[in-house]
């Protein structure tokens, strides 16, 4: 007896952009041997279309909820048995825009670290102007003589 096939369309929101979420979905879909695809929607959500054995699809969704509990996954079971691509993959619509967005985010993060490092340098410069710590034993000995 063949296992029941389940087809799902899911929308995932909250903390799914610029965090490698599509890669997580794609990897889990491949591990489970499912058919399907994942893609970014212009509204900022991630969409998933998946089909396969009912138990594998249910476990797949459960795994996504467990891996990233800070996301919200809304699923809708589809009545039609869709002929989705195998192996499970991700759709990239505009490679250059995505690469540019990721570079912009990386530059922003690096800039914020540069500002933090600059303030550390200022604090270290102030420490250099204080009496050197290597003179501490002499200062203690001098204080004890008094």
N, C-alpha and C positions, 0 to 999 in steps of 0.2 A: 504494500500500500504506500503510495507516494505521500510525502509530507505536504501539508497545506501550505500554499504560497500566499504571502502577505505583501501588499504594496502600500507604501506610506509616503506621504508628502509632509515634510516637517519644516517649521519655521523656528529658527533659534535666534534669540535676542539676548541682549545684556552681555557685554564683555566678550564679543566675538570678533571684533575687528582689530587687526594689527597684533594678534597674539598667536598666530599659527593655528587657528581653530579649524580651518578647512583641512589642514594636514592631519590633525587629530582625527577628524571625521573620516578622511580618506583611508588612513592607516587602519582604523578600526573596521571599516567596511571591507577592506582587503583581507584582514585577518579572519573575518567571519565568512569570507567567500561569497559576499553579497554582490548583486548587480546594483548599479546606481551611480549617482553623481551628486556633487556638492558644489554650490556656487554662491558668490556674494550677490545680494540684491541691492539695487541702488538705495533702498530705504535704510541700509545699514545692517540688516539682518542677514543670516546665512540660511539658505534653502537647501533641503536635502530631499532627493527622490531616491527611494530604495525599495528593492523587492528581493525576496528569497524565502526560504523556509520560515514559517511563522515564528518558531522559537528563536531562530538566529536574528530575525529582525527585531523582536522584542528585547533580546539580550543586547543587541547593538544600541538601541535607544537607551536602555538602562545603563549601559557602560558610559555613554556620552553624559548622562545626568550625573553619574558618579565621578567621572573624571573632572568635569567642570561644573560643580554644584552652583556656581554663581551665574549660570545661564538659565534661561527659560526656554523650554522646548514644547512647542505646540504641535501635535501630530494629527493628521487626518488620514484615515484609511481610505484607500482608493479602491473602488469596486472593480475596475478593469485590471487585468493582469498585464502590466506594462512590459514592453520589451526594452528594458534599460541596458546600458552598456556593461560589459564585464571585461576586466575587473573594475571594481568600484574606482571612480576617479574624480578629479576636481576640474571644474571649468574655469578657465581664466580668460576674461574678455579683453582686457587691455593691459598686457604685460608692462609696457613702459609707464603707464600711469601708476600701476601698483608698485613698481620698482621705485619710481619717483616719490610716492607717498612714504614708502618704507625708509628711503634715504633721508627724507625730510624729518621723519620721526627720530631717526638715529642721530642726525645732526642736532636736533633740539635737545636730545638727551645728553649728548656730548657737551653741548654749550652749557647746560645746567651744571654738569660736573666741573667744567672749566671754571665757572664762577665760584663753586665751592672750593676747588683747589686753590684759587687765587686768594680766598679769605684765609685758608690755612697757611699760605706763604706769608701773609701779613702777620699772622699770629706767631709764626716761627721767627720772623725777623725781629719782633718785639722780644722774644725769648733770648735771642742772640745778644741783645743790648743789655740784658740783665747780667748781674755777676755770674760768672761761670760756676757751674755746679762742682767742678773739680777743686774749687777753693773752699768748699764747705767744711772739710775736716780742719783746715787751718782756722776758719772762722769759729768753729766750735771750740777748738783748743784755746783760742784767744779769749772767748767768752768765759771759759772755765777758769782762766787765770784771774779774772776780775772778781 
